[in-house]
Amino acid sequence: MFELIKKDIRLMFRERTFVSVVFLIVFVASISSVITFGLIMLYNPGYLGYYGSSKVAVVGECFTESCYDERTAMELFKSGKVDAVLIVTDVNGIKYVDVLVPDDEIKAAQVLSYVKRLLTEYEEKVRDVYGIPNLDVKVFSGGREINLPSGSSTVFKFIYLILIPLLSVTTAVVAAGMTIDSVCEEIQSRSLEVLLTTPLTPFKISISKVASPMIFSSIVTALWLLLLAVNKVDIMNPLPAFVLSVSITAFFVALGYVMAVKFRDRERAQLFFSILAAGSLPLMVTKYASPPVMVGRAAAGAEIDLSIAAAFSILSFTLLALSPVIAKIDRI
């Protein structure tokens, strides 16, 4: 059985598609700090102390040098002579500001960074006029005050709520794809007939088919967690994060194995699995109690629902252990 596991792992490294995806996972984890820097520079340059400069036309209460009536401001905006329009209205002493920015997402993100700083300064002036004290929030760590840039939450959200959950899901999907290919190749090439004539029992053959991708994905998971740590991403609870991520892989591998044995055709099994995985992805990365989100929360050191995490892990490994029984591979 161990020889069969080693053979399957060797074949995995020869499959260019899966090796490319695994390389991409490792590559993304290894340059996570560079990716984070680039995204923050693009969408929230204020975090890096850079706000840039944009041309803004103000309508209503004038708090900048560029003040116009609404018609002139809209003409300038449509012609591209100004990057944004701020329409300030006063309703019963309450200031309302409508912001118009370009449709282009990247340009809008850059303009909004400048507009945010402009409105923050305007807010401080309004507070001074009405005698409302400005809130000065200070952050302390280890008894010392630290400077926490505005926008730090953007970095945190990207790493722990997007990057890490996606890495765990991608690893699981790749492992399931490897399982489907391995099982279907044995069936379609009729090499399963040869295996069934050996002393190996059908159960051991099935176990080897799910064990190979589990070993492979466990190594990949440990590797991207390590690379994230090398890139100075704090992995506060590496063991729970690793166990939860491997549990996700176990669940997907079990599903992939059952589909491969039931369909006995690589294309149909991969298509059905892809539809199922793609359909469930939004739920897996957006729900508070979903396993991929809990991987990110565990890595961040946040509290997770231990009962849900334990139940999912037990369910996943139980399903993995029972998959050879649910879908028997003892016939062609």
GIFENJO-V208903 format. One line per field, one symbol per residue. phi: phi as a letter, one per 30 degrees, with the letter a starting at -180 (. if undefined). psi: psi as a letter, one per 30 degrees, with the letter a starting at -180 (. if undefined). A space follows every 50 residues. Layout:
phi->???
psi->???
This chain:
phi->.dddddddddddddddddddddddedddddceddddddddddcbdddcic cibbcbcccjddbbdccbdddddddddddidbcabcccbcchicdcbccc bddddddddddddddedddddddddddddcicdddcdccbbiicdbdcdd jddddddddccbddeddddddddddddddddddddddddiddeddddddd dedddddddcdedddddddddddddddddddicdcdbddeddddddddde dddddddddddddhbddddddddddddddceeddcbdecdeddddddddd iddbddddddddddddddddddedddbdcdac
psi->eeeeeeeeeeeeffjeeeeeeeeeeeeeefheeeeeeeeeeefiffeggk faklkkkkkbkkglfiklleeeeeeeeefgflflkjjkljjhgkkkjkkk llfkeeeeeeeeeeeeeeeeeeeeeeeeeggkkkkjkkkkkhgkkljjkk fefeeeeeeffeeeeeeeeeeeeeeeeeeeeeeeeeeefgfeeeefflfk leeeeeeeffeefeeeeeeeeeefeeeeeeggjjjeieeeeeeeeeeeee eeeeeeeeeeeeegkeeeeeeeeeeeeeefeeefgfkegkeeefeeeeef glkljeeeeeeeeeeefeeeefefeejkggl.
